[in-house]
Amino acid sequence: MKHDLLGLYPLSGEEIDEILTLGLGMKALLKRGGSLSDLKGRSVFTLFFENSTRTRCSFELAAKKLGATVVNLGVSTSSVQKGETLVDTGKTLDAMRCDVIVIRHPAGGAPKLLADTVRAHVVNAGDGMTEHPTQALLDMLTMREHLGTIAGKKVAILGDIRHSRVAKSNLYGLTKLGAEVSLFAPRTLMPAGMDALGARICSSREEAVEGADVVMGLRIQLERQKAGNFPSLGEYARYYGVDSRILSYAKQGALVMHPGPVNRGVELTSAVIDGAQSRIEDQVLSGVAVRMAVLKLITREDGYDL
Amino acid sequence: MIFKNADVVFEDGVRRADLLVEGGKIAKILGAGEGGGPFIDCTGLTVFPGFIDMHVHLREPGFEYKETIETGSMSAVKGGFTQICCMPNTKPVIDNKVVARYVVMRGKEAGLAKIHPIGAITEGQRGETLSAIGGMKAAGVVALSEDGKTVANTKLMANAMLYASDFSLKCLCHCEDASLVDGGVVHEGYYSTLTGLKGSVRAAEDIVIAREICLAESLGLPVHICHVSTYSGVQLIREAKARGVAVTAETCPHYFTLTDEAIKDFDPNAKVNPPLREERDRLAVAEGLKDGTIDCIVTDHAPHHEDDKNVEFAYAAFGISGLETSFALSYTELVKKNVLTICGLAEKMSAAPARILGLEGGRIAEGMPADLTIADLGEKWTVDPAKFVSKGKNTPFGGREVYGRVKMTVVDGEIKYREEL
């Protein structure tokens, strides 16, 4: 069977653990300035239907650190602008004998549609409101590095849960590794069924953060305010943001994380972002490391047909 | 011609009889084995009053790559339908007598099921001004519907109901508050969160069901609610009927057969509007059929080309190709599970639609048109979309085992479909 990474929902705890363990090794390697050649002669295409320089660069660097050839396709440079369907785009990339397609897409389920169509491995770099598995993996890698283990830890996620693929992938991954995930959001931005998916739904910031090992803020898009989900960014910060007072409810030395980019003074105050507990910058290197681990693992059973 | 030794579904029960058909009518109902002359042996088969589907999409004119009136007619008779009513969301829209006449003419050319057009309530389905209702009635439309949309302006909807009543036409209401749906493509609940697909709440449907009931009650006019999918919508209709409002309602096989679990792997063939909902809704829809709250079963046959579905879920077209599975799904889910009797099923699929729209037919009695659906209730078969004669192969029921197979469909005494052996 072809190996893809479409989300963390379909993975087992063991599979996630395997990625994290390899990811920790990759991170140590990166810190030493090292690189590998596991993907030498392979091609990795990044196919981004949404702009995300940060995630695309992270994947590109990860692939290059493994020796792969990387081709970046953006929406504006691809035939999508000419009306080509995703399935047809996938067939074209397949015909080029590409090995891995890294896809970012605004529609949930698009990576699955692509994976069902192509021979190449598909890595989901974020689809709609569905999943962003490598973001959650890098979050978990950062947690494991600093907390030693994930099992039994308490993770509080605050912000726009409804539109957040990051929150969902984290929920799936963290609960599979034995962590407890608490969520808090404005009622307008909390979707149905998160409890059935394994989260603890909280009714205040304090309740969510109380005793947490990790406090994670989610980016709020300005368009959510325009759509009437909350009155203003100022009110959002006042009632839903994380400041030093809210952070004080967490465990001593709890980690502060954010998938970035941060709206300073909205999701988190600058004191929290720049404080000693913040791991936001460290998450970035974890991202490259965990993506290296993912690329290596999904291609490991491929034979060379040179 | 005599249909001999059939188990005939009458309004008050199933009895073995011979049906003598002459001049396109049911001339005489005889005791089993009493009829002489040329006959078709119906031993072991059940004869229903020809099914009537008051909610289908035939796509012609304008979208012939999805379906034509001819292929839709073939699909109808294969599914046992002798009369079908087609929605006006064509291109051009059926909002004037010219397009209505064209549909009637193409239906006659196909010469299979009887095709009745439904006219748009407003010009171009734009929700601004009333369409040419009088002219369309003269051209043969049997009802009005904004299909796929709600007439957002309540005053305009009230005027439509009033004006339509002058021409003895009913409005068939697609109930959807667009601002609340807000781009939702599935039911809002566990599975919308799991898939990350944008959800739409029950209230988006219920609010408009309630509005149409209020209008009907206030104006003292009848109204018909299309494809009811929510438990709360069923309850609104039940309460309205109890206090005497002239409201009628329909639902589709997918609403009493499936839940939103069907979308969990992003199957675009399970994308339909209104969306598949939860088990509680599915059960309530079946209960509504049982207690008479929901009057009839329609297919909302919505054929699409594969290209319209083989895309990202959010971009895929809404709809299910339903004509060829409706009877078997209804029989399997409702009759075999004791929700409805055989007579009850005939009421929902034949008599009620005829009564609601004032169409001839819908029951087996002397003097009625010889519109008959002949089925083998014991036959088990597996749904295979590749075998659909409809151009639309879009169904979430592929691979499903069902009971009840249409063997023959008779329209005005002529055999229009006969299963090939």
Interface residues (C-beta under 8 A of the other chain):
Chain A: Y9 T85 L86 V87 H105 A107 G108 G109 A110 K112 L113 D127 G128 M129 T130 E131 R165 K168 P191 A192 G193 M194 A196 L197
Chain B: E188 G189 Y190 Y191 S192 T193 L194 T195 G196 L197 K198 G199 D265 F266 D307 N310 V311 E312 F313 A314 Y315
